[in-house]
C-alpha cells in the first residue's frame, strides 16, 4: 500500500470526495497497522490531536452524507491507547503549521491541474480562496507583529 498523508486539518472540508475517502482509509491504516512512514509518524506522539483530526474527518463525511461502513479500527485503536472516543479535544498536530498547509495546498493543486476526476473547478476555487485568505491573514499578523516591535 502506498502511504499518502494526513492532509492539513484546515483543508479537510475542502478536499475532493476521493481525497476525503482516502483520508479515512489512511486513518484506518494508522489505526489497524500503526504504519511507520515518514509522512505520518508524527501522529503517534499526540493521540489527542489524532482523535481531534479523526473527528473532523468523520464530521465531514456526515456533512457530505458519505457513509462510513465501520468504526471498529478507530474504536479499538483509541481504546488501546487510552483515549475515550467520545472526548473531543482541541489538540492539533504541531506539524500542521503554515508550511505544511502550503505543502498540502500545492500537492492538491497538482492533483487539480493533472485532472483528478472529482476535482472540479468549483472545488478547487473554494480551496484556493481559503488558502489565499489564510495566507493574507498570516501576512497581516506578521506585519502587525513587525510594526509593534518597531513602534512598541
DAUR-V627929 format. One record per residue. N is the residue number from 0. PHI is phi in whole degrees, -180 to 180 (999 if undefined). PSI is psi in whole degrees, 0 to 359 (999 if undefined). OMEGA is omega in degrees with one decimal (none if undefined). Layout:
N/PHI/PSI/OMEGA ; N/PHI/PSI/OMEGA
This chain:
0/999/136/176.7 ; 1/-86/124/178.8 ; 2/-79/132/176.8 ; 3/-92/241/-179.7 ; 4/-159/166/167.0 ; 5/-93/117/178.9 ; 6/-62/155/176.6 ; 7/-52/135/-174.3 ; 8/-56/326/-178.5 ; 9/-74/349/-179.6 ; 10/-96/351/-174.0 ; 11/-53/314/-176.5 ; 12/-69/348/-178.8 ; 13/-104/357/-176.9 ; 14/-69/143/170.5 ; 15/-62/158/-176.1 ; 16/-53/316/-177.5 ; 17/-63/324/178.2 ; 18/-72/324/177.3 ; 19/-65/315/178.2 ; 20/-63/320/177.1 ; 21/-62/327/177.1 ; 22/-64/319/179.2 ; 23/-65/320/176.1 ; 24/-62/316/179.5 ; 25/-62/315/177.9 ; 26/-61/317/179.3 ; 27/-64/325/176.0 ; 28/-65/318/176.3 ; 29/-63/314/-178.1 ; 30/-63/319/-172.3 ; 31/-84/312/-171.8 ; 32/-106/346/-173.2 ; 33/50/58/-179.9 ; 34/-49/148/174.4 ; 35/-113/102/-178.7 ; 36/-147/140/-174.5 ; 37/-55/328/-177.3 ; 38/-80/347/-177.0 ; 39/-130/357/-175.7 ; 40/-55/331/-178.2 ; 41/-61/338/-176.6 ; 42/-66/337/-176.9 ; 43/-80/359/179.6 ; 44/-103/356/-178.4 ; 45/-150/82/-177.2 ; 46/-67/331/176.8 ; 47/-66/320/176.7 ; 48/-66/321/177.5 ; 49/-64/322/177.7 ; 50/-64/314/179.0 ; 51/-61/315/179.8 ; 52/-61/313/179.9 ; 53/-59/317/179.7 ; 54/-62/320/179.3 ; 55/-65/320/177.0 ; 56/-64/315/179.9 ; 57/-61/317/179.0 ; 58/-64/324/178.6 ; 59/-69/323/174.1 ; 60/-59/313/-178.8 ; 61/-63/316/-179.6 ; 62/-58/322/-179.1 ; 63/-91/3/179.9 ; 64/60/40/174.8 ; 65/-99/128/-175.4 ; 66/-86/136/173.5 ; 67/-100/124/-175.3 ; 68/-72/324/-174.7 ; 69/-150/142/176.0 ; 70/-112/10/-173.1 ; 71/-58/311/-178.2 ; 72/-62/319/179.0 ; 73/-63/309/-177.6 ; 74/-60/313/-178.7 ; 75/-64/319/-179.1 ; 76/-62/308/-176.7 ; 77/-68/329/174.2 ; 78/-66/319/-178.8 ; 79/-65/325/-178.5 ; 80/-96/3/173.2 ; 81/80/29/177.6 ; 82/-110/126/176.5 ; 83/-73/122/-176.8 ; 84/-69/348/178.2 ; 85/-89/348/176.3 ; 86/-82/128/177.1 ; 87/-104/130/-178.0 ; 88/-114/153/175.0 ; 89/-94/6/-177.6 ; 90/-62/142/174.8 ; 91/-127/154/174.2 ; 92/-69/129/177.2 ; 93/-62/336/178.6 ; 94/-70/341/179.5 ; 95/-87/63/-178.8 ; 96/-98/191/-177.2 ; 97/-69/327/176.5 ; 98/-63/316/-179.8 ; 99/-67/324/175.1 ; 100/-58/316/180.0 ; 101/-66/317/177.9 ; 102/-59/313/-179.9 ; 103/-65/319/179.0 ; 104/-57/311/-178.1 ; 105/-71/329/174.6 ; 106/-64/316/177.7 ; 107/-69/324/177.6 ; 108/-60/318/178.1 ; 109/-62/319/178.1 ; 110/-61/319/177.6 ; 111/-65/311/-177.9 ; 112/-63/329/-180.0 ; 113/-84/358/171.9 ; 114/88/32/175.1 ; 115/-52/128/-166.7 ; 116/-56/324/-177.8 ; 117/-101/14/-178.9 ; 118/-99/81/-176.0 ; 119/-76/166/177.0 ; 120/-60/320/179.3 ; 121/-61/315/178.7 ; 122/-63/315/179.4 ; 123/-62/315/-177.9 ; 124/-59/320/178.0 ; 125/-65/316/178.9 ; 126/-64/315/-179.0 ; 127/-63/317/177.8 ; 128/-61/317/178.0 ; 129/-59/311/-176.8 ; 130/-63/314/-179.5 ; 131/-63/319/178.1 ; 132/-64/317/179.7 ; 133/-63/317/179.7 ; 134/-66/324/176.5 ; 135/-64/315/178.6 ; 136/-60/318/179.8 ; 137/-64/315/179.9 ; 138/-62/319/179.9 ; 139/-64/314/178.3 ; 140/-61/319/179.2 ; 141/-63/317/179.7 ; 142/-65/317/179.3 ; 143/-63/316/176.7 ; 144/-59/319/-179.4 ; 145/-64/317/178.9 ; 146/-66/322/178.2 ; 147/-63/323/178.0 ; 148/-66/320/-178.9 ; 149/-70/318/-171.7 ; 150/-110/3/176.1 ; 151/68/999/none
